Amino acid sequence: MKKIARTFLFTIISVYLTTLWNQGFNISTDIENLIYISVILSIVFLVIQPILKLIIFPINFVTMGVLGAVLNFILFYYVFNNFLGINIFETTLLGIKLSPLFNLVLVVLSITFINNLLDKLL
């Protein structure tokens, strides 16, 4: 139960912090939608992702972890495209225009990094 609560709390924090620094990643401002997205992402982190990693383990071993990163991206892509209130736009980072797809890669990396960092620190 403790792990579920921690994952949920860390996901809320990481999604909120990502919306603050990335202007191309918008979630509607109400807290209800942020909680809803965090519940969905927590389910992905705790249930779906471990099962899929177990299934693709042999191929992931051969590709030295690249397939795991691709799997993570695909899961986030599915969640962000199928739930209302999440918008990913073209953005500019350090003067470079980024397409919505590349911005999604930055969002996935940011949420995963912040989530893992909070898990290690706390």
C-alpha positions in Angstrom: 0.0 0.0 0.0 2.9 2.3 0.8 4.4 1.8 -2.7 1.1 2.6 -4.3 0.7 5.8 -2.3 4.3 6.9 -3.0 4.0 6.2 -6.7 0.7 8.2 -6.9 2.1 11.2 -5.0 5.4 11.2 -7.0 3.4 11.0 -10.2 1.3 14.0 -9.3 4.4 16.0 -8.4 6.3 14.9 -11.6 3.4 15.7 -13.9 2.9 19.1 -12.3 6.6 20.0 -12.4 6.7 19.0 -16.1 3.8 21.3 -16.9 5.6 24.1 -15.2 8.9 24.0 -17.2 7.5 22.6 -20.6 5.2 25.2 -22.2 4.2 22.6 -24.9 2.7 20.2 -22.4 -0.6 21.3 -21.0 -3.0 19.7 -18.6 -6.3 21.4 -17.8 -5.7 23.4 -14.6 -8.3 21.7 -12.4 -6.9 19.4 -9.7 -9.4 16.7 -10.5 -7.9 16.2 -14.0 -4.4 16.2 -12.5 -5.4 13.5 -10.0 -7.1 11.5 -12.8 -4.0 11.6 -15.0 -1.8 10.6 -12.0 -4.0 7.6 -11.2 -3.8 6.4 -14.8 0.0 6.9 -14.9 0.4 5.2 -11.6 -1.5 2.2 -12.9 0.8 2.2 -15.9 3.9 2.4 -13.7 2.7 -0.3 -11.2 0.8 -2.8 -13.2 1.1 -2.6 -17.0 4.8 -1.6 -17.3 6.2 -4.5 -15.2 4.1 -7.0 -17.0 5.2 -5.8 -20.4 8.8 -5.6 -19.3 8.6 -9.2 -18.2 7.1 -10.2 -21.6 9.7 -8.4 -23.6 12.7 -9.2 -21.4 14.5 -11.5 -23.9 14.3 -8.9 -26.7 15.2 -6.1 -24.3 18.2 -8.0 -23.2 19.4 -8.4 -26.7 18.8 -4.7 -27.6 20.6 -3.6 -24.3 17.6 -1.8 -22.9 16.6 0.2 -26.0 13.3 -1.7 -26.3 12.4 -0.8 -22.7 12.8 2.9 -23.4 10.6 2.5 -26.6 8.0 0.6 -24.5 8.0 3.4 -22.0 7.4 6.0 -24.7 4.6 3.9 -26.3 2.8 3.6 -23.0 3.0 7.4 -22.4 1.9 8.1 -26.0 -1.1 5.9 -25.5 -2.1 7.5 -22.2 -1.6 11.0 -23.4 -3.5 10.5 -26.7 -6.5 8.6 -25.2 -7.4 10.8 -22.2 -8.9 14.2 -22.3 -7.3 17.3 -20.9 -3.8 16.5 -22.0 -2.3 18.6 -24.9 1.2 18.4 -26.3 2.1 21.1 -28.7 5.1 22.3 -30.7 7.5 24.2 -28.4 10.7 26.0 -28.4 13.6 24.9 -26.2 16.8 27.0 -26.2 15.8 28.6 -29.4 15.1 25.4 -31.2 11.6 24.5 -32.4 10.6 21.1 -31.3 7.8 19.0 -33.0 5.0 17.7 -30.8 6.4 14.2 -31.1 9.9 15.2 -29.9 8.2 17.3 -27.1 6.4 14.1 -26.0 9.9 12.4 -25.7 11.0 15.3 -23.5 7.8 15.0 -21.4 8.3 11.2 -21.0 11.9 11.7 -20.0 11.0 14.5 -17.6 8.2 12.6 -15.8 10.2 9.5 -15.6 13.4 11.3 -14.3 11.5 13.3 -11.7 9.5 10.2 -10.6 12.7 8.1 -10.2 14.6 11.0 -8.5 11.8 11.4 -5.9 11.8 7.7 -5.3 15.5 7.6 -4.7 15.6 10.7 -2.5 12.5 10.0 -0.4 
